[in-house]
């Protein structure tokens, strides 16, 4: 196993992590921005107001995107384990 193999595996792993976490991060960002605008417009300055909508939105995003996320992780692990014998050299 060469340094290039390790670098390639690490690069693929990081890309898979970013790809799988992006939907939840984007949902959290959009909901946080919407709640922030709502707080600004209504002059409500409650810090805990953003927590519940974000949790609910991320939960819904996981329900909707969970199948795709699991497929991405399974695909990465299948590729990793299929090429396992090449890493032992």
C-alpha positions in Angstrom: 0.0 0.0 0.0 1.5 3.2 -1.1 1.1 6.8 0.1 -1.0 7.5 -3.0 -3.4 4.7 -2.0 -3.8 6.2 1.5 -4.2 9.6 0.0 -6.9 8.4 -2.4 -8.8 6.6 0.3 -8.7 9.6 2.6 -9.8 11.9 -0.2 -12.7 9.6 -1.1 -13.7 9.3 2.5 -13.7 13.1 3.1 -15.6 13.7 -0.1 -18.2 11.1 1.0 -18.5 12.8 4.4 -19.0 16.2 2.8 -21.5 14.8 0.3 -23.5 13.0 3.0 -23.6 15.9 5.5 -24.3 18.7 3.0 -28.1 18.2 2.9 -28.4 18.6 6.7 -26.0 21.5 6.8 -27.9 23.3 4.0 -31.2 22.7 5.7 -29.9 24.0 9.0 -28.4 27.1 7.3 -31.7 27.9 5.5 -33.8 27.4 8.6 -31.4 29.3 10.8 -31.5 32.2 8.3 -35.3 32.2 8.1 -35.7 32.2 11.9 -33.1 34.9 12.2 -35.0 37.1 9.7 -38.2 36.3 11.6 -36.5 37.3 14.9 -35.3 40.6 13.3 -38.7 41.5 11.9 -40.6 40.8 15.1 -37.9 42.0 17.5 -38.0 38.7 19.4 -34.5 38.0 20.7 -34.9 34.5 22.2 -31.8 32.4 21.6 -33.6 29.1 22.1 -36.1 29.9 19.3 -33.7 28.7 16.6 -33.1 25.3 18.2 -36.5 23.5 17.8 -37.1 24.5 14.1 -33.5 23.4 13.2 -33.9 20.1 15.0 -37.2 19.4 13.3 -35.9 20.5 9.9 -32.8 18.3 10.2 -35.0 15.4 11.3 -37.2 15.9 8.2 -34.1 16.2 6.0 -32.8 12.9 7.4 -36.1 11.2 6.7 -36.2 12.5 3.1 -32.5 12.1 2.3 -31.7 9.1 4.5 -32.0 6.6 1.8 -29.6 8.5 -0.5 -27.1 9.0 2.3 -27.1 5.4 3.2 -26.6 4.4 -0.5 -23.6 6.8 -0.7 -22.0 5.3 2.4 -22.7 1.7 1.3 -21.2 2.5 -2.2 -18.1 3.9 -0.6 -17.7 0.9 1.7 -18.3 -1.6 -1.1 -15.6 0.0 -3.2 -13.3 0.1 -0.2 -13.8 -3.5 0.7 -13.7 -4.7 -2.9 -10.2 -3.3 -3.3 -9.1 -4.6 0.1 -6.7 -7.2 -1.3 -4.8 -4.5 -3.2 -4.1 -2.7 0.1 -2.4 -5.7 1.6 0.5 -5.6 -0.8 
